[in-house]
């Protein structure tokens, strides 16, 4: 029963990640795109964690940690890029 709940939540998370990708592409401004990218990273971490629980594999948690660090660093780099480009205009 609980695995069905996790599978349903995995499908819903995947759907909301797709919606966030659309927002990141269409976003009206750079700040909205940055927030969409942050949300995609966070939801991906949760998605991989749920898949790890469903498959009962612990090595996915290592992947989650690495992905979270890369997502954090990417957010910092993108924020700095946005900040530098706003100064030019």
C-alpha positions as CSV (number, residue, x, y, z in Angstrom):
1,X,0.0,0.0,0.0
2,X,2.7,2.5,0.9
3,X,4.7,1.7,-2.2
4,X,1.6,2.6,-4.3
5,X,1.5,6.0,-2.6
6,X,5.2,6.5,-3.3
7,X,4.7,5.5,-7.0
8,X,1.9,8.0,-7.3
9,X,3.9,10.7,-5.6
10,X,6.8,10.0,-8.0
11,X,4.5,10.4,-11.0
12,X,3.1,13.7,-9.6
13,X,6.6,15.0,-8.9
14,X,7.8,14.1,-12.4
15,X,4.7,16.0,-13.8
16,X,5.5,19.1,-11.6
17,X,9.1,19.0,-12.7
18,X,7.9,19.2,-16.3
19,X,5.8,22.2,-15.4
20,X,8.8,23.8,-13.8
21,X,10.9,23.2,-16.9
22,X,8.2,25.0,-18.9
23,X,8.4,27.9,-16.4
24,X,12.1,28.0,-16.6
25,X,11.9,28.3,-20.4
26,X,9.0,30.7,-20.6
27,X,9.7,32.7,-17.4
28,X,9.0,36.4,-17.7
29,X,12.3,37.3,-16.0
30,X,15.7,35.9,-14.9
31,X,14.6,35.7,-11.3
32,X,11.6,33.5,-12.1
33,X,13.9,31.2,-14.2
34,X,16.4,30.9,-11.3
35,X,13.6,30.0,-8.9
36,X,12.3,27.4,-11.4
37,X,15.7,25.9,-11.7
38,X,16.0,25.7,-7.9
39,X,12.6,24.0,-7.6
40,X,13.6,21.5,-10.3
41,X,16.8,20.6,-8.4
42,X,14.9,20.2,-5.1
43,X,12.1,18.1,-6.6
44,X,14.7,16.0,-8.4
45,X,16.4,15.3,-5.1
46,X,13.1,14.3,-3.5
47,X,12.3,12.1,-6.6
48,X,15.5,10.2,-6.5
49,X,15.1,9.7,-2.7
50,X,11.6,8.2,-3.2
51,X,12.9,6.0,-6.0
52,X,15.7,4.9,-3.6
53,X,13.1,4.0,-1.0
54,X,10.9,2.1,-3.5
55,X,13.8,0.1,-4.9
56,X,15.4,-0.4,-1.4
57,X,18.8,0.7,-2.8
58,X,20.9,2.9,-0.6
59,X,23.5,4.0,-3.2
60,X,20.9,6.4,-4.7
61,X,21.3,8.5,-1.5
62,X,24.9,9.1,-2.5
63,X,23.7,10.3,-5.9
64,X,21.1,12.6,-4.1
65,X,23.9,14.2,-2.0
66,X,26.1,14.8,-5.1
67,X,23.1,16.1,-7.1
68,X,22.1,18.5,-4.3
69,X,25.6,19.9,-4.1
70,X,25.8,20.4,-7.9
71,X,22.3,22.0,-7.9
72,X,23.3,24.4,-5.1
73,X,26.5,25.4,-6.9
74,X,24.7,25.9,-10.2
75,X,22.2,28.1,-8.5
76,X,25.0,30.3,-7.0
77,X,26.7,30.5,-10.4
78,X,23.4,31.5,-12.2
79,X,22.6,34.1,-9.5
80,X,26.0,35.6,-10.0
81,X,25.5,35.7,-13.7
82,X,22.2,37.4,-13.3
83,X,23.7,39.9,-11.0
84,X,26.5,40.8,-13.3
85,X,24.2,41.2,-16.3
86,X,21.9,43.5,-14.5
87,X,24.8,45.9,-13.8
88,X,25.5,46.2,-17.5
89,X,22.0,47.3,-18.4
